[in-house]
């Protein structure tokens, strides 16, 4: 199933704006959330085709939220891509262990991000 609807979870308004613009220009429908709680509300409203997840956020971090989402039967088949400034190999491995399907380090290279999203089409 092609990816059309993306849920973007990041506590930075700058990142949300930058990534939303990048993705909408490429034809994706983007919804945003600035926290784990808001992300869960968005998920309850509409199931996305893919989730782009920041790690460092107040309250529930992206690793915890990814684990919650990927273990919830309602969201089986919705891939999560971690999108974070945490660039250590241990962070990448931990993110994948939590259920993420891929990992992108900020600052995001537009073509790299789009290629990672397209692998789920």
ChimeraX commands (.cxc) that place a marker at each C-alpha (Angstrom):
marker #1 position 0.00,0.00,0.00 radius 0.5
marker #1 position 1.55,3.33,-1.01 radius 0.5
marker #1 position 2.39,5.87,1.68 radius 0.5
marker #1 position 0.16,8.96,1.47 radius 0.5
marker #1 position -0.59,9.97,5.07 radius 0.5
marker #1 position 2.33,10.67,7.40 radius 0.5
marker #1 position 2.16,11.47,11.10 radius 0.5
marker #1 position 5.12,13.68,12.05 radius 0.5
marker #1 position 5.96,13.66,15.78 radius 0.5
marker #1 position 8.48,16.28,16.97 radius 0.5
marker #1 position 8.50,18.83,19.80 radius 0.5
marker #1 position 10.36,21.42,17.67 radius 0.5
marker #1 position 8.07,23.79,15.74 radius 0.5
marker #1 position 11.01,24.53,13.41 radius 0.5
marker #1 position 11.46,20.83,12.56 radius 0.5
marker #1 position 7.70,20.32,12.17 radius 0.5
marker #1 position 7.51,23.24,9.74 radius 0.5
marker #1 position 10.61,22.18,7.76 radius 0.5
marker #1 position 9.63,18.52,7.48 radius 0.5
marker #1 position 5.93,19.25,6.82 radius 0.5
marker #1 position 6.85,21.55,3.96 radius 0.5
marker #1 position 9.35,19.07,2.52 radius 0.5
marker #1 position 6.82,16.22,2.63 radius 0.5
marker #1 position 3.78,18.16,1.36 radius 0.5
marker #1 position 5.82,19.44,-1.60 radius 0.5
marker #1 position 6.46,15.76,-2.44 radius 0.5
marker #1 position 2.72,15.01,-2.38 radius 0.5
marker #1 position 2.29,13.57,1.12 radius 0.5
marker #1 position -0.55,14.45,3.47 radius 0.5
marker #1 position 1.04,15.40,6.80 radius 0.5
marker #1 position -0.43,15.63,10.30 radius 0.5
marker #1 position 1.74,16.74,13.19 radius 0.5
marker #1 position 2.02,16.13,16.92 radius 0.5
marker #1 position 4.32,17.89,19.40 radius 0.5
marker #1 position 4.22,15.25,22.16 radius 0.5
marker #1 position 3.55,11.59,22.80 radius 0.5
marker #1 position 0.10,12.36,24.17 radius 0.5
marker #1 position -0.83,14.42,21.10 radius 0.5
marker #1 position 0.54,11.69,18.82 radius 0.5
marker #1 position -1.72,9.10,20.46 radius 0.5
marker #1 position -4.73,11.42,19.99 radius 0.5
marker #1 position -3.85,11.87,16.30 radius 0.5
marker #1 position -3.51,8.09,15.89 radius 0.5
marker #1 position -6.95,7.57,17.44 radius 0.5
marker #1 position -8.44,10.10,14.97 radius 0.5
marker #1 position -6.84,8.71,11.83 radius 0.5
marker #1 position -4.42,5.87,11.13 radius 0.5
marker #1 position -1.43,7.11,9.09 radius 0.5
marker #1 position 0.49,5.10,6.50 radius 0.5
marker #1 position 3.81,5.96,8.19 radius 0.5
marker #1 position 5.10,7.76,11.31 radius 0.5
marker #1 position 8.21,9.96,11.47 radius 0.5
marker #1 position 9.28,10.02,15.12 radius 0.5
marker #1 position 11.65,12.35,16.97 radius 0.5
marker #1 position 13.39,10.88,20.02 radius 0.5
marker #1 position 14.09,13.77,22.39 radius 0.5
marker #1 position 10.72,15.12,23.56 radius 0.5
marker #1 position 9.31,16.14,26.94 radius 0.5
marker #1 position 7.25,13.50,28.74 radius 0.5
marker #1 position 7.21,10.29,26.74 radius 0.5
marker #1 position 10.29,10.14,24.49 radius 0.5
marker #1 position 10.29,8.79,20.94 radius 0.5
marker #1 position 11.75,5.42,21.94 radius 0.5
marker #1 position 8.96,4.84,24.48 radius 0.5
marker #1 position 6.28,6.07,22.09 radius 0.5
marker #1 position 7.58,3.88,19.26 radius 0.5
marker #1 position 7.47,0.84,21.55 radius 0.5
marker #1 position 3.88,1.69,22.57 radius 0.5
marker #1 position 2.72,2.17,18.97 radius 0.5
marker #1 position 4.48,-0.81,17.40 radius 0.5
marker #1 position 3.14,-3.18,20.08 radius 0.5
marker #1 position -0.45,-1.96,19.65 radius 0.5
marker #1 position -2.42,-4.30,17.34 radius 0.5
marker #1 position -4.39,-1.32,15.95 radius 0.5
marker #1 position -1.23,0.00,14.33 radius 0.5
marker #1 position 0.21,-3.23,12.96 radius 0.5
marker #1 position 1.66,-2.48,9.56 radius 0.5
marker #1 position 2.29,1.24,10.25 radius 0.5
marker #1 position 6.06,1.68,9.93 radius 0.5
marker #1 position 7.88,4.09,12.24 radius 0.5
marker #1 position 11.02,5.90,11.06 radius 0.5
marker #1 position 13.02,7.50,13.85 radius 0.5
marker #1 position 14.05,11.02,12.81 radius 0.5
marker #1 position 16.44,12.40,15.40 radius 0.5
marker #1 position 19.64,14.26,16.14 radius 0.5
marker #1 position 20.81,11.27,18.22 radius 0.5
marker #1 position 23.46,9.89,15.89 radius 0.5
marker #1 position 25.16,7.19,17.96 radius 0.5
marker #1 position 25.02,3.60,16.74 radius 0.5
marker #1 position 23.63,2.55,20.13 radius 0.5
marker #1 position 20.70,4.99,19.64 radius 0.5
marker #1 position 19.98,3.53,16.18 radius 0.5
marker #1 position 20.10,-0.03,17.51 radius 0.5
marker #1 position 17.85,0.87,20.47 radius 0.5
marker #1 position 15.36,2.59,18.16 radius 0.5
marker #1 position 15.16,-0.50,15.95 radius 0.5
marker #1 position 14.71,-2.70,19.03 radius 0.5
marker #1 position 11.72,-0.56,20.03 radius 0.5
marker #1 position 10.08,-1.41,16.71 radius 0.5
marker #1 position 11.28,1.33,14.33 radius 0.5
marker #1 position 11.73,0.18,10.74 radius 0.5
marker #1 position 14.38,2.77,9.86 radius 0.5
marker #1 position 16.44,5.58,11.37 radius 0.5
marker #1 position 17.31,9.02,9.94 radius 0.5
marker #1 position 19.69,11.51,11.57 radius 0.5
marker #1 position 18.99,15.26,11.58 radius 0.5
marker #1 position 19.72,17.50,9.83 radius 0.5
marker #1 position 17.66,15.53,7.34 radius 0.5
marker #1 position 18.84,15.16,3.76 radius 0.5
marker #1 position 15.59,15.49,1.79 radius 0.5
marker #1 position 16.35,12.87,-0.87 radius 0.5
marker #1 position 17.54,10.36,1.75 radius 0.5
marker #1 position 14.36,10.81,3.79 radius 0.5
marker #1 position 12.11,10.45,0.74 radius 0.5
marker #1 position 14.00,7.30,-0.33 radius 0.5
marker #1 position 13.49,5.80,3.14 radius 0.5
marker #1 position 9.75,6.61,3.00 radius 0.5
marker #1 position 9.39,5.20,-0.53 radius 0.5
marker #1 position 10.77,1.81,0.60 radius 0.5
marker #1 position 7.40,1.33,2.35 radius 0.5
marker #1 position 5.30,2.04,-0.78 radius 0.5
marker link #1:1,2 radius 0.2
marker link #1:2,3 radius 0.2
marker link #1:3,4 radius 0.2
marker link #1:4,5 radius 0.2
marker link #1:5,6 radius 0.2
marker link #1:6,7 radius 0.2
marker link #1:7,8 radius 0.2
marker link #1:8,9 radius 0.2
marker link #1:9,10 radius 0.2
marker link #1:10,11 radius 0.2
marker link #1:11,12 radius 0.2
marker link #1:12,13 radius 0.2
marker link #1:13,14 radius 0.2
marker link #1:14,15 radius 0.2
marker link #1:15,16 radius 0.2
marker link #1:16,17 radius 0.2
marker link #1:17,18 radius 0.2
marker link #1:18,19 radius 0.2
marker link #1:19,20 radius 0.2
marker link #1:20,21 radius 0.2
marker link #1:21,22 radius 0.2
marker link #1:22,23 radius 0.2
marker link #1:23,24 radius 0.2
marker link #1:24,25 radius 0.2
marker link #1:25,26 radius 0.2
marker link #1:26,27 radius 0.2
marker link #1:27,28 radius 0.2
marker link #1:28,29 radius 0.2
marker link #1:29,30 radius 0.2
marker link #1:30,31 radius 0.2
marker link #1:31,32 radius 0.2
marker link #1:32,33 radius 0.2
marker link #1:33,34 radius 0.2
marker link #1:34,35 radius 0.2
marker link #1:35,36 radius 0.2
marker link #1:36,37 radius 0.2
marker link #1:37,38 radius 0.2
marker link #1:38,39 radius 0.2
marker link #1:39,40 radius 0.2
marker link #1:40,41 radius 0.2
marker link #1:41,42 radius 0.2
marker link #1:42,43 radius 0.2
marker link #1:43,44 radius 0.2
marker link #1:44,45 radius 0.2
marker link #1:45,46 radius 0.2
marker link #1:46,47 radius 0.2
marker link #1:47,48 radius 0.2
marker link #1:48,49 radius 0.2
marker link #1:49,50 radius 0.2
marker link #1:50,51 radius 0.2
marker link #1:51,52 radius 0.2
marker link #1:52,53 radius 0.2
marker link #1:53,54 radius 0.2
marker link #1:54,55 radius 0.2
marker link #1:55,56 radius 0.2
marker link #1:56,57 radius 0.2
marker link #1:57,58 radius 0.2
marker link #1:58,59 radius 0.2
marker link #1:59,60 radius 0.2
marker link #1:60,61 radius 0.2
marker link #1:61,62 radius 0.2
marker link #1:62,63 radius 0.2
marker link #1:63,64 radius 0.2
marker link #1:64,65 radius 0.2
marker link #1:65,66 radius 0.2
marker link #1:66,67 radius 0.2
marker link #1:67,68 radius 0.2
marker link #1:68,69 radius 0.2
marker link #1:69,70 radius 0.2
marker link #1:70,71 radius 0.2
marker link #1:71,72 radius 0.2
marker link #1:72,73 radius 0.2
marker link #1:73,74 radius 0.2
marker link #1:74,75 radius 0.2
marker link #1:75,76 radius 0.2
marker link #1:76,77 radius 0.2
marker link #1:77,78 radius 0.2
marker link #1:78,79 radius 0.2
marker link #1:79,80 radius 0.2
marker link #1:80,81 radius 0.2
marker link #1:81,82 radius 0.2
marker link #1:82,83 radius 0.2
marker link #1:83,84 radius 0.2
marker link #1:84,85 radius 0.2
marker link #1:85,86 radius 0.2
marker link #1:86,87 radius 0.2
marker link #1:87,88 radius 0.2
marker link #1:88,89 radius 0.2
marker link #1:89,90 radius 0.2
marker link #1:90,91 radius 0.2
marker link #1:91,92 radius 0.2
marker link #1:92,93 radius 0.2
marker link #1:93,94 radius 0.2
marker link #1:94,95 radius 0.2
marker link #1:95,96 radius 0.2
marker link #1:96,97 radius 0.2
marker link #1:97,98 radius 0.2
marker link #1:98,99 radius 0.2
marker link #1:99,100 radius 0.2
marker link #1:100,101 radius 0.2
marker link #1:101,102 radius 0.2
marker link #1:102,103 radius 0.2
marker link #1:103,104 radius 0.2
marker link #1:104,105 radius 0.2
marker link #1:105,106 radius 0.2
marker link #1:106,107 radius 0.2
marker link #1:107,108 radius 0.2
marker link #1:108,109 radius 0.2
marker link #1:109,110 radius 0.2
marker link #1:110,111 radius 0.2
marker link #1:111,112 radius 0.2
marker link #1:112,113 radius 0.2
marker link #1:113,114 radius 0.2
marker link #1:114,115 radius 0.2
marker link #1:115,116 radius 0.2
marker link #1:116,117 radius 0.2
marker link #1:117,118 radius 0.2
marker link #1:118,119 radius 0.2
marker link #1:119,120 radius 0.2
marker link #1:120,121 radius 0.2
view
